[in-house]
Amino acid sequence: MPDIRTMYLQVLQVLMQSGPEEARSYSSTLKPLISSMPPQEVTLLHDRCMRELTGPARPEDVVLYYQQSFQILSEAISFCTSQSEQVGREPSRRFTDRLMQDSSYPPSNSKYENVLQHMDSGIALFDQEGFLSFANVKLGQFLGLPRKSMIGRTFYELVRLRKLSRGMRKLLIKLHREMFVYRLPFQEVLDEKGQHFLVTAKYDEELDGDILISVKDVTDFKRIEQSVYYNDKLAMLGKIAASIAHEIRNPLTSIRGFIQLLQPELLRLGKQDYADIILSEIDRANDIIFEFLNSSKPTAPVKQKIQIASLIKEVVLLFESEALLKGCDIQLSESDPNLYVWVDVKQIKQVLLNIVKNAIEVMSDGQKEHGLIRIRTIKVDHQVWIYIEDNGRGMDQKTLSKLFDPFFTTKEDGTGLGLSVCYRIIKNHGGVIHVESEVGEGTSFRIQLPLN
């Protein structure tokens, strides 16, 4: 006969593969095995099994698995509770209360409470009168409150605690409305620090009016999910670029050739301007296709040793006259002449040109009387950091979060591929590109490249 852990794993696997309804039929075989277990041991068993099962799972599925598994855990604890009360043992439904109050369960020595206290999820139990009867350490960390200051309080007393931040207070009020009033079983929320939390509530008749709350930090899962989403977009971009290159580039070349052949005739008719416009528009279309191709083909950099100061000076010389015409200055700080990097010169120059060009275009919109672009380099450990800063109009957080996404642009005639290509180039060099910006305060790009 399989052991309890194997059976529990099987129930959770069925849950993930076939859904809750199918898992319930399997859990009926499991219930006799756990009937003699304290709820604390069931919680520990559940936590270990979920860690094992979600390890190889796709990031986007992990959150869903935890949502569904919480229902299995609650049913298992409720079953243990009913069994212990039927045979006259210590009632387990309020095992958390007993851990806090009964001298036979010393909080400092109870290994079961330690399990609950050190779970990676925040656990809270509100009794039927609305008082918080149990809260573990992780919940206190999430809320930024001492655990002891929360026990025995109602929800309204909790949100009035002075140590609770304003942002967290608003978040708790929203959760109360969604989960306590509207009885929604789970919510995914974002706190003031940008952390993602999955909050699950269990309302069950077997809990006799109690409400069991679980809070799990899923920030890492969200970051992995965003990374997967970004890679999927790049894959889609590659397919689109290849299709465009084959379907459009060849006809454009033919059209351009015929227009050039017709130029003498158009010149005789006084229509040379038409030919010039057609040729410039064809060249612009070819440039867009070229950007698509660069975005879809992650070519490996061909590196060579170059003085970083000379590379940046070349970029400044290329834009110096254009910047003056558009009413802004480029200020280049002195760099260490002995600072060399191994990079693909063409690719890194493309990154610097793109960022400086964007800064000039932003500051030429008339919002600033005098635009200023500052470029400086510093050595930090085994890296060189290149700062490109401007005093333009800046960006909000929503724009910043999508800045390197393919096709995202704030320009009327932009393709949304320039910064996406820059991001890929720096990543292929083993570096990092970081952006900080505030509306009305300007923008700062920081490019970090390894020295060797």
C-alpha positions in Angstrom: 0.0 0.0 0.0 1.5 3.4 -0.9 2.5 5.7 1.9 0.6 9.0 2.8 3.1 11.2 1.0 2.8 9.2 -2.3 -1.0 9.3 -2.1 -1.0 13.1 -1.4 1.3 13.6 -4.4 -1.0 11.6 -6.6 -4.0 13.7 -5.5 -2.1 16.9 -6.3 -1.0 15.6 -9.6 -4.5 14.7 -10.6 -5.6 18.2 -9.5 -3.0 19.8 -11.8 -3.8 17.5 -14.8 -7.5 17.0 -14.6 -8.9 19.7 -12.2 -10.5 19.8 -8.8 -13.5 17.6 -9.5 -11.4 14.6 -10.6 -9.0 15.2 -7.6 -11.9 14.9 -5.1 -12.6 11.3 -6.2 -8.9 10.4 -5.5 -8.8 12.3 -2.2 -11.5 10.0 -0.8 -8.9 7.3 -0.8 -6.5 9.6 1.0 -8.8 10.7 3.8 -8.7 7.5 5.9 -4.9 7.8 5.8 -4.8 11.3 7.2 -7.6 10.9 9.7 -5.2 10.4 12.6 -2.8 13.2 11.6 -2.9 16.7 13.3 -3.8 19.5 10.8 -0.3 20.9 11.4 1.3 17.8 9.9 -1.1 17.9 7.0 0.0 21.5 6.3 3.6 20.5 6.4 2.9 17.5 4.1 1.1 19.8 1.6 3.8 22.4 1.5 6.5 19.8 0.8 4.5 18.1 -1.9 3.7 21.4 -3.6 7.3 22.4 -3.6 8.2 19.1 -5.3 5.5 19.3 -7.9 5.8 23.0 -9.0 9.5 22.8 -9.4 9.5 21.7 -13.0 6.2 23.5 -13.8 5.9 26.4 -16.2 6.0 29.8 -14.4 2.6 30.8 -15.7 1.0 27.6 -14.3 2.5 27.8 -10.8 0.1 30.5 -9.6 -2.9 28.5 -10.8 -1.6 25.3 -9.1 -1.3 27.0 -5.8 -4.8 28.5 -6.1 -6.3 25.1 -6.7 -4.2 23.2 -4.1 -5.3 25.5 -1.3 -8.8 24.0 -1.6 -7.4 20.5 -1.2 -5.4 21.6 1.9 -8.5 23.2 3.4 -10.6 20.1 2.8 -7.9 17.9 4.3 -7.7 20.0 7.5 -11.5 20.1 7.8 -11.6 16.3 7.6 -9.0 15.9 10.3 -10.9 18.3 12.4 -14.2 16.4 12.1 -12.5 13.1 12.8 -10.7 14.3 15.9 -14.0 15.7 17.4 -15.9 12.5 16.6 -13.5 10.4 18.6 -13.3 12.8 21.5 -9.7 14.0 20.9 -8.5 17.6 21.2 -10.6 19.5 18.6 -8.2 20.5 15.8 -10.3 23.1 14.1 -8.9 25.7 16.3 -5.5 24.3 16.5 -3.9 27.7 15.9 -5.8 29.1 18.9 -4.6 26.3 21.1 -1.0 26.8 20.0 -1.3 30.5 21.1 -3.2 29.9 24.4 -3.0 26.4 25.8 0.0 25.7 28.1 0.1 22.1 26.7 1.2 23.7 23.4 4.1 26.0 24.3 4.6 28.4 21.3 8.4 28.3 21.7 8.6 24.6 21.6 5.9 23.5 19.3 7.4 22.2 16.1 4.0 22.4 14.4 3.6 26.1 15.1 7.2 26.5 13.8 6.1 24.9 10.6 3.3 27.3 10.1 5.4 30.3 11.3 8.2 29.6 8.8 6.1 28.7 5.7 6.8 30.8 2.6 3.1 31.9 2.6 1.4 34.2 5.0 -1.3 32.5 6.9 -4.2 34.2 8.8 -7.3 32.8 10.5 -10.3 35.0 11.3 -12.8 33.4 13.6 -16.6 33.7 13.2 -16.7 36.8 15.4 -14.3 38.5 13.0 -11.2 38.4 15.2 -7.8 37.4 13.9 -7.0 34.3 16.0 -3.7 33.3 14.2 -1.1 35.0 12.0 2.3 33.6 11.1 5.7 35.4 10.8 5.5 35.7 7.0 2.2 37.5 7.1 3.7 40.1 9.6 6.6 40.6 7.1 4.2 41.2 4.2 2.2 43.7 6.2 5.2 45.3 7.9 3.7 44.7 11.4 4.8 42.8 14.5 2.8 39.5 14.6 1.8 40.0 18.2 0.2 43.4 17.5 -2.2 41.7 15.1 -3.5 38.8 17.1 -7.0 39.4 18.6 -7.9 42.3 16.5 -10.7 42.7 14.0 -10.0 43.6 10.4 -11.0 47.3 11.0 -8.7 47.5 14.0 -5.9 46.1 11.8 -6.2 48.8 9.1 -6.2 51.5 11.8 -2.7 50.5 13.1 -0.3 53.4 12.8 2.6 51.2 11.7 0.7 50.1 8.7 1.7 52.1 5.6 -0.8 54.1 3.7 -0.5 52.0 0.5 -0.9 48.7 2.4 -3.9 50.1 4.2 -5.6 50.9 0.8 -4.7 47.4 -0.5 -6.2 45.7 2.6 -9.5 47.7 2.3 -9.7 46.6 -1.4 -9.1 43.0 -0.5 -11.7 43.2 2.3 -14.3 44.4 -0.2 -13.4 41.8 -2.8 -12.9 38.7 -0.5 -15.0 39.3 2.6 -18.0 41.2 1.0 -18.1 39.8 -2.5 -16.7 36.4 -1.4 -14.2 36.0 -4.2 -12.0 33.0 -3.5 -8.7 34.5 -4.7 -7.2 37.8 -5.7 -3.9 38.8 -7.3 -2.7 42.2 -6.1 0.3 44.5 -6.5 1.6 46.4 -3.5 3.2 49.9 -3.3 6.7 48.4 -3.7 5.8 46.6 -6.9 5.5 43.1 -5.3 2.9 40.7 -6.6 0.8 38.7 -4.1 -1.7 35.9 -4.6 -4.3 36.1 -1.8 -6.6 33.1 -1.3 -9.6 32.8 1.0 -11.3 29.7 2.2 -15.0 29.9 3.2 -16.2 26.5 4.2 -19.1 25.3 6.4 -16.7 22.8 8.0 -14.7 25.7 9.3 -17.7 26.8 11.3 -17.7 30.4 10.1 -13.9 30.8 10.3 -12.1 32.3 7.3 -8.7 31.0 6.4 -6.5 33.4 4.4 -3.3 32.5 2.5 -0.9 35.1 1.1 1.9 34.1 -1.3 4.6 36.3 -2.8 4.6 35.5 -6.6 6.8 38.3 -7.7 9.5 36.0 -9.0 6.9 34.0 -10.9 5.6 37.2 -12.5 9.1 38.2 -13.5 9.7 34.9 -15.1 6.3 35.1 -16.8 7.2 38.5 -18.2 10.5 37.2 -19.5 8.7 34.3 -21.2 6.2 36.8 -22.7 9.0 39.0 -23.9 10.8 36.1 -25.6 7.5 35.0 -27.2 7.1 38.5 -28.6 10.7 38.4 -30.0 9.9 35.0 -31.6 6.8 36.5 -33.2 8.8 39.5 -34.3 11.3 37.1 -36.1 8.5 35.5 -38.1 7.0 38.8 -39.1 10.4 40.2 -40.1 11.3 37.2 -42.2 7.9 37.4 -44.0 8.3 41.1 -44.7 11.8 40.7 -46.0 10.8 38.1 -48.5 7.5 39.6 -49.6 8.2 43.3 -49.7 12.0 44.0 -50.1 12.3 42.5 -53.6 9.4 44.4 -55.1 10.7 47.6 -53.6 14.0 47.1 -55.3 12.3 46.6 -58.6 10.2 49.7 -58.2 13.2 51.8 -57.2 15.1 50.6 -60.4 12.2 51.6 -62.6 11.8 55.0 -61.0 15.5 55.6 -61.6 15.1 54.7 -65.3 12.2 57.1 -65.5 14.1 60.0 -63.9 15.3 61.6 -67.2 11.8 61.6 -68.5 10.4 63.1 -65.3 13.1 65.7 -65.3 12.1 66.7 -68.9 8.5 67.1 -67.8 9.5 69.1 -64.7 8.3 66.3 -62.3 11.7 65.5 -60.8 10.3 66.2 -57.3 7.9 63.3 -57.7 10.8 60.9 -58.4 12.7 62.2 -55.4 9.7 61.7 -53.1 9.1 58.2 -54.3 12.8 57.2 -53.9 13.0 58.7 -50.4 9.8 56.8 -49.4 11.2 53.6 -50.8 14.4 54.1 -48.9 12.4 54.7 -45.7 10.5 51.5 -46.2 13.8 49.7 -46.7 15.1 51.2 -43.5 12.0 49.9 -41.6 12.5 46.4 -43.1 16.2 46.6 -42.1 15.2 47.3 -38.5 12.9 44.3 -38.5 15.7 42.1 -39.8 18.1 43.3 -37.1 15.5 42.7 -34.4 14.8 39.1 -35.6 18.4 37.9 -36.1 20.4 37.8 -32.8 23.8 37.9 -34.4 26.7 37.2 -32.1 28.9 40.2 -31.6 32.4 40.3 -33.3 34.4 41.9 -30.5 37.6 43.9 -30.6 39.4 46.0 -28.1 38.7 49.7 -28.3 39.2 52.8 -26.1 35.8 53.7 -24.7 36.6 57.4 -24.8 37.2 57.4 -28.5 34.1 55.5 -29.2 31.9 57.9 -27.4 33.7 60.9 -28.9 32.8 59.6 -32.4 29.2 59.4 -31.5 29.2 63.0 -30.1 30.9 64.3 -33.3 28.1 62.8 -35.4 25.3 64.6 -33.5 27.0 67.8 -32.5 25.8 69.9 -35.4 22.2 68.4 -35.3 22.0 69.0 -31.6 23.0 72.7 -32.0 20.4 73.2 -34.7 17.7 71.8 -32.4 18.7 74.0 -29.5 20.5 71.5 -27.2 24.1 70.9 -26.1 25.9 67.6 -25.7 28.2 67.7 -22.7 31.0 65.0 -22.7 32.8 64.4 -19.4 36.4 63.4 -19.4 37.0 59.7 -19.5 39.9 57.5 -18.4 42.1 57.2 -21.5 43.3 53.8 -20.3 39.8 52.4 -20.2 39.3 49.8 -22.9 36.4 47.4 -23.6 36.0 44.3 -25.8 32.9 45.0 -27.9 31.4 44.8 -31.4 32.1 48.4 -32.3 29.3 48.7 -34.9 26.7 47.3 -32.5 27.7 49.4 -29.5 27.9 52.5 -31.7 24.3 51.7 -32.9 23.1 51.6 -29.3 24.7 54.9 -28.4 23.5 56.6 -31.6 20.0 55.4 -31.0 19.8 56.7 -27.4 21.4 60.1 -28.2 19.2 60.5 -31.2 16.1 59.8 -29.1 17.2 62.3 -26.5 17.7 65.1 -29.1 14.3 64.4 -30.7 12.6 64.5 -27.3 14.2 67.8 -26.3 13.5 69.5 -29.7 9.7 69.5 -29.1 9.9 73.0 -27.5 9.1 72.0 -23.9 12.6 72.9 -22.7 14.2 76.3 -23.4 17.7 74.8 -23.3 18.2 71.1 -23.8 21.3 69.3 -22.3 22.6 65.8 -22.9 25.4 64.7 -20.5 27.5 61.6 -21.4 30.0 60.2 -18.9 31.7 57.0 -18.1 33.0 55.4 -14.9 34.7 52.1 -14.0 32.8 50.0 -11.4 34.6 46.8 -10.4 35.1 44.8 -13.7 32.6 46.9 -15.6 32.4 50.2 -17.4 29.2 52.2 -16.9 28.1 54.6 -19.6 25.6 57.3 -18.5 23.5 59.2 -21.1 21.3 61.7 -19.3 19.0 64.4 -20.6 16.8 67.1 -19.1 13.8 66.4 -21.4 10.2 65.8 -20.5 10.9 62.4 -18.9 8.6 59.3 -18.8 6.0 57.9 -16.4 6.3 54.4 -14.9 3.9 52.9 -17.4 6.0 54.0 -20.4 9.2 52.8 -18.6 7.8 49.3 -18.1 7.2 48.9 -21.9 10.3 50.8 -23.1 12.2 47.8 -24.5 9.1 46.0 -25.8 9.1 45.4 -29.6 6.7 47.7 -31.4 6.2 50.0 -28.4 6.8 53.6 -29.3 5.7 57.1 -28.2 6.6 58.6 -31.6 4.1 59.2 -34.3 6.3 57.8 -37.1 8.3 55.4 -34.9 8.6 51.6 -35.4 9.1 50.7 -31.7 12.2 48.6 -32.6 15.2 50.9 -31.9 15.4 50.3 -28.1 14.4 46.7 -28.5 17.4 46.2 -30.7 19.6 48.1 -28.2 18.4 45.9 -25.3 19.3 42.7 -27.3 22.7 44.0 -28.3 23.7 44.9 -24.7 22.4 41.6 -23.5 24.4 39.7 -26.1 27.5 41.5 -24.8 26.9 40.2 -21.3 25.8 43.7 -20.1 22.8 45.5 -18.7 20.9 48.5 -19.8 19.0 50.4 -17.1 16.7 53.4 -17.3 15.5 55.9 -14.7 13.1 58.7 -15.5 10.6 61.1 -13.9 8.0 63.2 -15.7 9.4 66.7 -16.1 12.8 65.8 -14.7 14.5 64.0 -17.6 15.8 60.5 -18.3 19.0 58.7 -17.5 20.2 55.6 -19.4 23.0 53.5 -17.8 24.8 50.9 -20.0 26.9 48.4 -18.1 29.5 46.5 -20.1 32.1 44.0 -18.9 35.7 45.1 -19.4 36.8 41.7 -20.8 
